[in-house]
Amino acid sequence: MTTETKPPTAAAYRNLVTATIGFTLTFWAWDLIAPIASWYGDRLELSSFQQSLLVAVPVLVGSLGRIPAGALTDRYGAKLMFPLVSALTIVPVLLLIVVKDSYGLLLVVGFLLGLGGTTFAIGIPLVNSWFPPAKRGLALGVFGMGMGGVALSGYFTPRIAQHGENLPFIVVAVALAVYAVLAAFLITDRPDRPVPTASLATRLRSAARLRVTWELSALYAIGFGGIVAFGVYLPTYLKTWYELDPTDAGTKAAGFALVTVVFRPIGGWLSDRIHPALVTAVALGVVALLAIVQAFDPPLYPGGTTALLIMAAGLGTASGSVFALVSQVTPQAKVGSVTGIVGAMGGLGGFLPPLVMGAIYSAKDSYSIGFMLLSDLALAGCVYAYGRMRGIRPDGESQDPKPAEVTAGRP
């Protein structure tokens, strides 16, 4: 029995659990501003666009930061990178207490807070290395459940803030500190993992030359980007359009995030059994349909709630299936670098929508155009996943010569 077919070991599951907890905590930190953005808006008298920019800045930095984080993980391993990034994230979390009365300084600290979003590119190569191909889809989906940190933030951050405006930041900082210590002992890199010797720039260029890197980036920008966009902007949307109070809006946004968390491993599990391109196409097709429904501004109960939750299920499923495809078509030594680029594009997919939604609402007093744009993008992703990505077989080979050249080199 080869290493590619052996069942996962106890160490594999220990690393999966530890990485998922760390991903959850750092994502909570990454999303600390969004659930209380309306509080900042009222306190500092911010416009809709200024408030959108405040919640979008950490998304931008956390997304772009995944590119070097993934490549550094390929080189130095998750055992060093996960505790280090978790510990460093404590700094901007505590700085939010200091700069709460200055919009300019909040943007600067939000920039630093983006560090918490980079752990995604650290955990993917770690989990990928410990699990055999037949189990990677589900394992990566379970790790992806760490994006539930957004749900935790949406639910708990405003409630904790009711007991003290600085308390959420202190609680998250303490949790990150405890985790960083535990992760230093519990996370282990696979002993036989390939360690690249080329420079960071060389490895990133090599990953960027793969056509499949950019195809997957586009799909992930729609799936995961949609999750991030809703995660950071849904509380504002619900408060503005449906006139909910901040706590109720945060609770409902947390429910949306929870659905995406549940369906991400389902997307990975389905991809272990069906070609992940088909799973992605169906999931994005569902999102496209329900985005049209929401564009017509249905009442929150039951129409709006139903549409938003089904969109959450579709986006969660697509996120899981796209990364199942990443693990199948990427050489192990390049997983971190490719993950960094794909993850960055996914996060960037979540950076622009809040700004667009805020600008559209300021200009038109409506969110319908924004939801129609989401529908168009999801439909484009559905067609491309079904028409092109089915040509890439689960073993990394392609049905036609040109894509085969793209994925050649897989061990």
C-alpha positions as CSV (number, residue, x, y, z in Angstrom):
1,M,0.0,0.0,0.0
2,T,1.5,3.3,-1.1
3,T,1.5,6.6,0.8
4,E,-1.1,7.8,-1.8
5,T,-3.6,5.1,-0.7
6,K,-2.8,4.6,3.0
7,P,-5.6,5.7,5.3
8,P,-5.0,9.0,7.2
9,T,-3.0,8.7,10.4
10,A,-3.8,10.1,13.9
11,A,-1.3,12.8,13.1
12,A,-3.2,13.8,10.0
13,Y,-6.4,14.2,12.1
14,R,-4.6,16.1,14.8
15,N,-3.2,18.5,12.3
16,L,-6.6,18.9,10.6
17,V,-8.3,19.8,13.9
18,T,-5.6,22.1,15.1
19,A,-5.4,23.9,11.8
20,T,-9.2,24.3,11.6
21,I,-9.3,25.8,15.0
22,G,-6.6,28.3,14.1
23,F,-8.2,29.2,10.9
24,T,-11.5,29.8,12.8
25,L,-9.8,32.1,15.3
26,T,-7.8,34.1,12.8
27,F,-10.9,34.5,10.6
28,W,-12.8,35.9,13.6
29,A,-10.0,38.4,14.1
30,W,-10.0,39.2,10.3
31,D,-13.7,40.0,10.5
32,L,-13.8,41.9,13.7
33,I,-14.7,45.2,12.2
34,A,-17.6,44.1,10.0
35,P,-20.2,43.2,12.7
36,I,-19.8,46.5,14.4
37,A,-19.2,48.6,11.3
38,S,-22.5,50.4,11.8
39,W,-21.3,51.4,15.3
40,Y,-18.2,52.9,13.8
41,G,-20.4,54.6,11.1
42,D,-22.6,56.2,13.8
43,R,-19.7,57.2,16.0
44,L,-17.6,58.7,13.2
45,E,-20.5,59.9,11.0
46,L,-19.3,57.8,8.0
47,S,-21.0,57.6,4.6
48,S,-22.1,54.3,3.2
49,F,-19.0,54.1,1.0
50,Q,-16.6,55.0,3.9
51,Q,-18.2,52.3,6.0
52,S,-17.8,49.8,3.1
53,L,-14.2,50.7,2.6
54,L,-13.5,50.2,6.3
55,V,-14.8,46.6,6.2
56,A,-13.2,45.9,2.8
57,V,-9.6,46.9,3.6
58,P,-8.8,43.8,5.8
59,V,-10.2,41.6,3.0
60,L,-7.9,43.1,0.5
61,V,-4.8,42.7,2.6
62,G,-5.7,39.3,3.8
63,S,-6.2,38.2,0.3
64,L,-3.0,39.5,-1.2
65,G,-1.1,38.3,1.8
66,R,-2.0,34.7,1.0
67,I,0.4,34.7,-2.0
68,P,3.6,35.1,0.1
69,A,2.1,33.1,3.0
70,G,1.4,30.1,0.8
71,A,4.9,30.2,-0.8
72,L,6.6,30.7,2.6
73,T,4.6,27.7,3.9
74,D,5.9,25.6,1.0
75,R,9.4,26.5,2.2
76,Y,9.3,26.7,6.0
77,G,6.3,24.6,6.8
78,A,3.0,25.2,8.7
79,K,4.6,24.4,12.1
80,L,6.4,27.7,11.9
81,M,4.0,29.8,9.9
82,F,0.7,29.0,11.7
83,P,1.8,29.9,15.3
84,L,3.8,32.9,14.0
85,V,0.9,34.5,12.0
86,S,-1.6,33.8,14.8
87,A,0.7,35.6,17.3
88,L,1.3,38.5,15.0
89,T,-2.4,39.0,14.4
90,I,-2.8,39.9,18.1
91,V,-1.1,43.3,17.4
92,P,-3.7,44.8,15.1
93,V,-6.6,43.3,17.2
94,L,-5.4,45.2,20.2
95,L,-4.6,48.3,18.2
96,L,-8.3,48.5,17.3
97,I,-8.9,49.6,20.9
98,V,-6.4,52.5,20.5
99,V,-7.6,53.9,17.2
100,K,-11.4,53.6,17.5
101,D,-11.9,57.4,17.3
102,S,-9.9,58.0,14.1
103,Y,-11.2,56.8,10.7
104,G,-7.8,57.2,9.1
105,L,-6.0,55.1,11.7
106,L,-8.8,52.5,11.6
107,L,-8.0,52.0,7.9
108,V,-4.3,51.6,8.8
109,V,-5.0,49.0,11.5
110,G,-7.6,47.3,9.2
111,F,-4.7,47.0,6.7
112,L,-2.7,45.2,9.4
113,L,-5.7,43.1,10.5
114,G,-5.6,41.5,7.0
115,L,-2.8,39.3,8.3
116,G,-5.4,37.1,10.0
117,G,-6.9,36.2,6.6
118,T,-3.6,34.7,5.3
119,T,-3.8,31.5,7.4
120,F,-6.0,29.9,4.7
121,A,-2.9,29.6,2.5
122,I,-1.0,28.0,5.4
123,G,-3.5,25.4,6.3
124,I,-4.4,24.1,2.8
125,P,-0.8,22.7,2.0
126,L,-0.6,21.3,5.6
127,V,-3.9,19.4,5.3
128,N,-3.2,18.5,1.7
129,S,0.1,16.8,2.6
130,W,-1.3,14.7,5.3
131,F,-4.3,13.2,3.5
132,P,-4.3,10.8,0.5
133,P,-6.0,12.0,-2.7
134,A,-9.3,10.1,-2.1
135,K,-9.8,11.8,1.2
136,R,-8.5,15.3,0.4
137,G,-11.8,16.8,-0.8
138,L,-13.5,16.1,2.5
139,A,-10.5,17.0,4.6
140,L,-10.0,20.3,2.8
141,G,-13.7,21.0,3.2
142,V,-13.5,20.4,6.9
143,F,-10.5,22.7,7.2
144,G,-12.5,25.3,5.1
145,M,-15.1,25.2,7.9
146,G,-12.7,27.5,9.7
147,M,-14.3,30.3,7.7
148,G,-17.0,29.9,10.3
149,G,-14.9,32.4,12.2
150,V,-16.9,35.0,10.3
151,A,-20.1,33.5,11.7
152,L,-18.7,33.5,15.2
153,S,-17.7,37.1,14.7
154,G,-21.1,38.1,13.4
155,Y,-22.9,36.5,16.3
156,F,-20.6,37.1,19.3
157,T,-18.7,40.3,18.5
158,P,-21.7,42.7,18.9
159,R,-23.0,40.8,21.9
160,I,-19.7,40.9,23.7
161,A,-19.4,44.6,22.8
162,Q,-22.6,45.2,24.8
163,H,-20.7,44.3,27.9
164,G,-17.8,46.6,27.0
165,E,-16.8,48.2,23.7
166,N,-13.2,47.0,24.1
167,L,-14.1,43.5,25.3
168,P,-14.3,41.7,21.9
169,F,-10.8,42.7,21.0
170,I,-9.4,41.5,24.3
171,V,-11.2,38.2,24.1
172,V,-10.0,37.5,20.6
173,A,-6.4,38.6,21.5
174,V,-6.3,36.2,24.4
175,A,-7.7,33.3,22.3
176,L,-5.1,33.9,19.6
177,A,-2.3,34.0,22.2
178,V,-3.4,30.6,23.7
179,Y,-3.8,29.1,20.3
180,A,-0.3,30.2,19.1
181,V,1.3,28.4,22.1
182,L,-0.7,25.2,21.5
183,A,-0.2,25.2,17.8
184,A,3.6,25.4,18.3
185,F,3.4,22.0,20.0
186,L,0.5,20.3,18.1
187,I,1.1,21.2,14.4
188,T,3.7,19.0,12.7
189,D,4.7,19.1,9.0
190,R,4.7,15.8,7.2
191,P,8.3,14.4,7.4
192,D,8.5,13.4,3.8
193,R,6.9,16.7,2.4
194,P,8.9,18.1,-0.5
195,V,10.7,21.3,0.4
196,P,11.4,23.6,-2.6
197,T,14.8,25.1,-2.9
198,A,14.0,27.7,-5.5
199,S,13.5,31.3,-4.4
200,L,10.1,32.7,-3.5
201,A,9.8,34.7,-6.7
202,T,10.8,31.7,-8.8
203,R,8.2,29.5,-7.2
204,L,5.4,32.1,-7.5
205,R,6.3,32.5,-11.2
206,S,6.2,28.8,-11.7
207,A,2.7,28.6,-10.1
208,A,1.5,31.6,-12.1
209,R,2.5,29.9,-15.4
210,L,-0.1,27.1,-14.8
211,R,-3.2,27.9,-16.7
212,V,-5.3,26.0,-14.2
213,T,-4.1,28.4,-11.5
214,W,-6.0,31.3,-13.1
215,E,-9.0,29.2,-14.1
216,L,-9.4,28.1,-10.5
217,S,-8.7,31.6,-9.3
218,A,-11.6,32.9,-11.3
219,L,-14.0,30.3,-10.0
220,Y,-12.8,30.8,-6.4
221,A,-13.2,34.5,-6.8
222,I,-16.9,33.9,-7.4
223,G,-17.5,31.2,-4.8
224,F,-15.4,32.2,-1.8
225,G,-15.4,35.9,-2.9
226,G,-19.2,35.8,-2.6
227,I,-18.9,34.3,0.9
228,V,-16.4,37.0,2.0
229,A,-18.5,39.8,0.5
230,F,-21.6,38.7,2.2
231,G,-19.7,38.1,5.4
232,V,-18.5,41.7,5.6
233,Y,-21.4,43.5,4.0
234,L,-24.5,41.5,4.9
235,P,-24.9,43.1,8.3
236,T,-24.9,46.6,6.7
237,Y,-27.3,45.4,3.9
238,L,-29.7,44.0,6.4
239,K,-29.5,47.0,8.6
240,T,-29.9,49.5,5.7
241,W,-32.5,47.8,3.5
242,Y,-34.5,45.7,6.0
243,E,-34.0,48.2,8.9
244,L,-32.8,45.6,11.4
245,D,-30.9,46.6,14.5
246,P,-27.1,45.9,14.5
247,T,-27.4,42.8,16.8
248,D,-30.2,41.2,14.8
249,A,-28.4,42.0,11.5
250,G,-25.2,40.4,12.9
251,T,-27.1,37.3,14.0
252,K,-28.7,36.8,10.6
253,A,-25.4,37.3,8.9
254,A,-23.9,34.7,11.2
255,G,-26.6,32.3,10.1
256,F,-25.7,32.9,6.5
257,A,-22.0,32.3,7.3
258,L,-22.9,29.1,9.2
259,V,-24.7,27.7,6.2
260,T,-21.6,28.3,4.0
261,V,-19.5,26.6,6.7
262,V,-21.7,23.5,6.7
263,F,-21.9,23.2,2.9
264,R,-18.1,23.7,2.3
265,P,-17.2,20.1,3.4
266,I,-20.3,18.9,1.6
267,G,-18.8,20.4,-1.6
268,G,-15.5,18.6,-0.8
269,W,-17.2,15.3,0.0
270,L,-19.2,15.4,-3.3
271,S,-16.0,16.2,-5.2
272,D,-14.5,13.0,-3.8
273,R,-17.3,11.1,-5.6
274,I,-18.2,13.3,-8.6
275,H,-15.9,15.5,-10.8
276,P,-15.5,18.7,-8.8
277,A,-16.2,20.8,-11.9
278,L,-19.7,19.4,-12.1
279,V,-20.3,20.1,-8.4
280,T,-19.0,23.7,-8.9
281,A,-21.2,24.2,-12.0
282,V,-24.4,23.2,-10.2
283,A,-23.6,25.2,-7.1
284,L,-22.9,28.4,-9.0
285,G,-26.0,27.8,-11.2
286,V,-28.1,27.8,-8.0
287,V,-26.5,31.0,-6.8
288,A,-27.2,32.7,-10.1
289,L,-30.9,31.9,-9.9
290,L,-31.4,33.0,-6.3
291,A,-29.4,36.2,-6.8
292,I,-32.0,37.2,-9.4
293,V,-34.8,36.5,-6.8
294,Q,-33.0,38.7,-4.3
295,A,-32.6,41.4,-6.8
296,F,-36.4,41.9,-6.8
297,D,-36.2,42.8,-3.1
298,P,-38.5,40.2,-1.6
299,P,-39.7,40.6,2.0
300,L,-37.2,39.3,4.5
301,Y,-39.6,36.6,5.6
302,P,-39.8,34.2,3.9
303,G,-38.5,35.2,0.5
304,G,-35.4,37.1,1.3
305,T,-34.3,34.7,4.1
306,T,-34.8,31.7,1.8
307,A,-33.0,33.2,-1.1
308,L,-30.0,34.3,1.0
309,L,-29.7,30.9,2.7
310,I,-29.8,29.0,-0.5
311,M,-27.2,31.3,-2.0
312,A,-25.1,30.6,1.1
313,A,-25.4,26.8,0.5
314,G,-24.4,27.3,-3.2
315,L,-21.4,29.5,-2.4
316,G,-20.2,27.1,0.4
317,T,-20.5,24.1,-1.9
318,A,-18.6,25.8,-4.7
319,S,-15.8,26.9,-2.4
320,G,-15.3,23.3,-1.2
321,S,-15.4,21.8,-4.7
322,V,-13.0,24.3,-6.2
323,F,-10.3,23.5,-3.6
324,A,-10.9,19.8,-4.1
325,L,-10.0,20.5,-7.7
326,V,-6.9,22.4,-6.6
327,S,-5.6,19.5,-4.6
328,Q,-6.1,17.1,-7.5
329,V,-4.3,19.0,-10.3
330,T,-1.5,20.7,-8.4
331,P,1.9,19.1,-7.7
332,Q,2.4,18.7,-3.9
333,A,5.5,21.0,-3.9
334,K,3.5,23.8,-5.5
335,V,0.3,23.5,-3.5
336,G,1.2,26.3,-1.2
337,S,2.1,28.7,-4.0
338,V,-1.0,27.8,-6.1
339,T,-3.2,28.0,-3.0
340,G,-1.8,31.4,-2.2
341,I,-2.7,32.8,-5.7
342,V,-6.1,31.1,-5.8
343,G,-6.9,32.1,-2.2
344,A,-5.8,35.7,-2.9
345,M,-8.1,35.9,-5.9
346,G,-10.9,34.5,-3.9
347,G,-10.4,37.1,-1.2
348,L,-10.1,39.8,-3.8
349,G,-13.4,38.6,-5.1
350,G,-14.8,39.6,-1.8
351,F,-13.1,43.0,-1.7
352,L,-14.9,44.7,-4.6
353,P,-18.5,43.8,-4.0
354,P,-18.9,45.6,-0.7
355,L,-17.5,48.8,-2.3
356,V,-19.8,48.3,-5.4
357,M,-22.8,47.7,-3.2
358,G,-22.1,50.7,-1.1
359,A,-21.5,52.9,-4.2
360,I,-24.7,51.6,-5.9
361,Y,-26.8,52.2,-2.9
362,S,-25.4,55.7,-2.4
363,A,-26.2,56.5,-6.1
364,K,-29.4,54.6,-6.7
365,D,-30.8,53.9,-3.2
366,S,-31.1,50.3,-4.3
367,Y,-29.2,47.0,-4.1
368,S,-30.8,45.3,-7.1
369,I,-28.1,46.1,-9.6
370,G,-25.5,44.5,-7.2
371,F,-27.4,41.3,-7.0
372,M,-27.9,41.1,-10.8
373,L,-24.1,41.5,-11.2
374,L,-23.6,38.6,-8.8
375,S,-26.1,36.6,-10.9
376,D,-24.2,37.3,-14.1
377,L,-20.8,36.3,-12.5
378,A,-22.2,33.1,-11.0
379,L,-23.8,32.1,-14.3
380,A,-20.5,32.8,-16.1
381,G,-18.7,30.6,-13.6
382,C,-21.3,27.8,-14.0
383,V,-20.9,27.7,-17.8
384,Y,-17.1,27.8,-17.6
385,A,-16.9,25.1,-14.9
386,Y,-19.2,22.8,-16.9
387,G,-17.8,23.6,-20.4
388,R,-14.0,23.8,-19.7
389,M,-13.1,22.4,-16.3
390,R,-14.7,19.0,-16.9
391,G,-11.7,18.5,-19.3
392,I,-9.4,18.2,-16.3
393,R,-9.6,14.7,-14.9
394,P,-9.5,14.1,-11.1
395,D,-6.0,12.6,-11.5
396,G,-4.7,15.9,-12.9
397,E,-4.7,14.9,-16.5
398,S,-6.7,16.5,-19.2
399,Q,-8.9,15.1,-22.0
400,D,-7.3,17.3,-24.6
401,P,-3.6,18.0,-25.4
402,K,-3.4,21.7,-24.5
403,P,-4.7,21.4,-20.9
404,A,-2.5,18.3,-20.5
405,E,0.5,20.5,-21.0
406,V,-0.7,22.8,-18.4
407,T,-1.0,20.2,-15.7
408,A,2.0,18.1,-16.7
409,G,4.5,17.6,-14.0
410,R,2.1,16.2,-11.5
411,P,3.9,13.4,-9.7
